[in-house]
Amino acid sequence: MLEEAARVFPEGECGENSWNGWTGALAAATGLKGRPLFMPLRKALTGLDHGPDMKKLLPLIGRDRALRRLAGEAA
């Protein structure tokens, strides 16, 4: 699922709308929704089970760092 998440990650800089567009594309590609979709992304991107709204965090994490974290690298 994380490989597919990296594949459909939006191009360019991350903004507040990136999260919704990205998770929508990922849901369409995988058939996942809700917790099974969001929890692996949150864990991969933040290392935490809960926290602030990912829509607001993703722009702070940034595209390059997010892709490295999805690949399992420390970023």
For each residue, the residues with C-beta under 8 A, 3 or more apart:
1: 4 5 26 30 32 40
2: 5 6 40 41 44 70 71 72
3: 6 7 70
4: 1 7 8 26 29 30
5: 1 2 8 9 22 26 40 41 44 70
6: 2 3 9 67 70 71
7: 3 4 29
8: 4 5 22 25 26 29
9: 5 6 22 63 66 67 70
10: 14 18 21 22 25 63
11:
12: 63
13: 59 62 63
14: 10 18 58 59 61 62 63 66
15: 18 59
16: 19 55 56 59
17: 20 21
18: 10 14 15 21 22 58 59
19: 16 22 23 54 55 58
20: 17 23 24 55
21: 10 17 18 24 25
22: 5 8 9 10 18 19 25 26 58
23: 19 20 26 27 37 38 41
24: 20 21 27 28
25: 8 10 21 22 28 29
26: 1 4 5 8 22 23 29 30 32 37 41
27: 23 24 30 31 32 33 37
28: 24 25
29: 4 7 8 25 26
30: 1 4 26 27 37
31: 27
32: 1 26 27 36 37
33: 27 36 37
34: 37 38
35: 38 39
36: 32 33 39 40
37: 23 26 27 30 32 33 34 40 41
38: 23 34 35 41 42 54
39: 35 36 42 43 49
40: 1 2 5 36 37 43 44
41: 2 5 23 26 37 38 44 45 54
42: 38 39 45 46 48 49 50 51 54
43: 39 40 46 47 48 49
44: 2 5 40 41 69 70 72
45: 41 42 54 57 58 61 66 69 70
46: 42 43 51 57 61
47: 43
48: 42 43 51
49: 39 42 43
50: 42
51: 42 46 48 57
52: 56 57
53: 56 57
54: 19 38 41 42 45 57 58
55: 16 19 20 58
56: 16 52 53 59 60
57: 45 46 51 52 53 54 60 61
58: 14 18 19 22 45 54 55 61 66
59: 13 14 15 16 18 56 62
60: 56 57
61: 14 45 46 57 58 65 66 69
62: 13 14 59 65 66
63: 9 10 12 13 14 66 67
64: 67 68 75
65: 61 62 68 69 75
66: 9 14 45 58 61 62 63 69 70
67: 6 9 63 64 70 71
68: 64 65 71 73 74 75
69: 44 45 61 65 66 72 73 75
70: 2 3 5 6 9 44 45 66 67
71: 2 6 67 68
72: 2 44 69
73: 68 69
74: 68
75: 64 65 68 69
